[in-house]
Amino acid sequence: MKKIPMTQEDRDYFKSGVKTLCGIEVIQAKNIINDPELKVVFTSEDLDFMNKELGRQAGAVFARILRAIKKMDFKEAQRVLTGGKNK
């Protein structure tokens, strides 16, 4: 299978999209792009880039969850993890 590298526009789009993901979506996206059957379509540079961006978002999600738990705001922690607009 031929690999088609991501353009800068693709990378920018991916990077901005990742910032909107909740915790579960980050895990799902990471599992999808690292699936042995699917990761053959990505160049190693693109795969590294996507994993780096997903890792950054995972760190941000984790920090928000910890802040919510520290405040004993378990509904907010759940919202950060699972998504949703309601607090």
C-alpha positions in Angstrom: 0.0 0.0 0.0 1.3 3.4 -1.0 1.8 5.9 1.9 0.7 9.4 1.2 2.4 11.9 3.6 0.4 14.5 5.4 0.7 18.1 4.1 1.2 21.0 6.4 -2.5 21.7 6.0 -3.3 18.2 7.1 -1.1 18.5 10.2 -2.6 21.8 11.2 -6.1 20.4 10.8 -5.2 17.3 12.8 -3.5 19.4 15.5 -6.5 21.7 15.9 -8.9 18.8 15.9 -7.0 16.9 18.6 -7.5 19.9 21.0 -11.2 19.3 21.0 -11.0 15.6 22.1 -12.1 14.3 25.4 -10.2 11.6 27.3 -12.0 8.7 25.7 -11.7 10.1 22.2 -7.9 10.6 22.7 -7.6 6.9 23.7 -9.7 5.8 20.7 -7.8 7.9 18.2 -4.4 6.6 19.6 -5.7 3.0 19.3 -6.9 3.6 15.7 -3.7 5.2 14.3 -1.5 2.6 16.1 -3.5 -0.4 14.9 -1.1 -2.7 13.1 -3.4 -3.0 10.0 -4.1 0.7 9.8 -0.7 2.3 10.7 0.8 1.0 7.4 -0.9 3.9 5.6 1.0 6.5 7.6 4.6 7.5 7.2 6.7 7.1 10.3 7.1 10.9 10.6 3.3 11.4 10.4 2.7 8.6 12.9 5.2 10.2 15.3 3.5 13.6 14.8 0.0 12.3 15.4 1.2 10.3 18.5 2.9 13.4 19.9 -0.2 15.6 19.4 -2.4 13.0 21.0 0.1 12.7 23.9 -0.1 16.4 24.5 -3.9 16.3 24.6 -3.8 13.3 26.9 -1.6 15.3 29.3 -4.0 18.3 29.1 -7.0 16.0 29.8 -5.2 14.4 32.7 -4.4 17.8 34.2 -8.0 18.9 33.9 -9.2 15.7 35.5 -6.8 16.1 38.4 -7.8 19.8 38.9 -11.5 18.7 39.0 -10.8 15.9 41.5 -8.7 18.2 43.7 -11.8 20.4 43.9 -14.0 17.4 44.6 -15.9 18.2 41.3 -16.4 14.6 40.1 -19.0 15.6 37.6 -16.5 17.9 35.9 -13.9 15.1 36.0 -16.3 12.8 34.3 -17.2 15.4 31.7 -13.5 15.9 30.9 -13.1 12.2 30.5 -16.2 11.4 28.6 -17.0 14.7 26.8 -20.2 16.6 26.9 -21.2 20.2 27.5 -23.1 20.0 30.8 -21.4 20.4 34.1 
